[in-house]
Amino acid sequence: MKHLEKLVLAVLLVMGGAAKAAPLTPDMADLAAKLMPSVVSVASTDPVTDESSSNDDGGNGDQGDNNDQDSFRPDRTADTSSAVGSVLPPPKAEEALGSGFVFDPAGYILTNNHVIDGATSVTVTFQDGTILPATVVGRDKVGDLAVLKVDAGHPLPAVQFGDSGKLRVGDWVLAIGNPFGLSGSASAGIVSALDRNINEDKYDDFIQTDATINRGNSGGPLFDMAGHVIGVNAAIYSPSGGSVGIGFAIPSAMAQPVAESLKNTGGIKRGWLGVASEEVTPEIAKLLSLPGTNGALIGGTSPGSPADGKLRAGDVLVSLAGVVIKDPRGLMIRTAEIPAGQAAPARFWRNGTLEQTVLTIAAPPPALDDTEAPPPAVAPENVAINGIGLSVAAAPTNAGLTVVAVNPDGPAGKAGVVADNTIEQIGGAPIGSPNDLQIAIKSLSAGHQPVAILLVSGDVADGSDPGPRWVPVPIKK
């Protein structure tokens, strides 16, 4: 009897566990049916030339079923680190087939710029078979996005953008598009990675997904399980040209403001903050009493910029408009996502305290005219700073101390300091004279601090000028 009771109990436990188990995949049939009417096929016709090649994800002007890999060549490729293969935005052809989606009921459609690049005519096909001519309202070549407009004579079913900043690796996603001309095709997968840089342009910040994406999916939406667009499918990684489960989508955080700007103005002006920044190293984090190395260390601000008077050298910006800033590249991309004129709350570390301010993002200024010849240099008197292996001019400038000589085998030389650089600060404190620098280095050494953190401006070894930067320099004992 006891044996029977134990058996019944074990069966009940197993049944209870099965009852609580979640389904392996979500039910997407109703979701796909709801979203399909807003997704369109985009066909663009290019002028016929001897050098015509395809600019779509594999369309060839027929039914999209020609898999001959010699029938196209990529118009853009990127090497993803050590992997073998190519990131393939769709190649260019006489007639290109791609995807798009309605984001405004008035007839505005978002797609990739490379889908319609160079086209003389563009048409879109809806799920019900309706074919309408489209005009190009605006395009963002750098961000690879374009907005089309059709006149349907009535409001169109439109989808809404979601918040790609809330995505996590492992979240389910649904891709709908026009692979190989097969309209209304859906595929599902998960978010494989976030913030992926495939070295296509400086704003690369892709969502990586294993949802099946092929040539023809470009410009199509990537949905979350709430039916919101969280990405625009733009590229695949493929050694052979077919899907291998590695696709890339432009996040909605970038796509939505670009789409709205192109719709309203026909162009795009990305945000500008006016800061020079660099990564927070473990040494800098320790010196500034930071909880970690996340953030962008401010080296300086441009006069009259949004950051001027609100951020200063030594601050570490860790959040902008609600998005965590992990490094300088993240700061550049987040700033570019915010339209000019918009106020952006910012959080930053200063002197060990987490502070906040509001920065009004601006459009970048025109390039400065640097054709004027600089004044002739005056050979300064040298003062040796033996603790770090360099010499500075005896007379300081308004910016700091001018480096006149560097021992290439010394601590400063190995850290990247070169002659004609200016040392502006040490450990967040301004430098008024060579004596100030000497005293600060001796103080650090006496306090068993092995590294001096210098704020340095001027050219680096390759002759480029990245702006003010924090340089950790070991102190000779």
Order of alpha helices (4+ residues) and beta strands (2+ residues): alpha-alpha-beta-beta-beta-beta-alpha-beta-beta-beta-beta-beta-beta-beta-beta-beta-alpha-beta-alpha-beta-beta-beta-alpha-beta-beta-beta-beta-beta-alpha-beta-beta-alpha-beta-beta
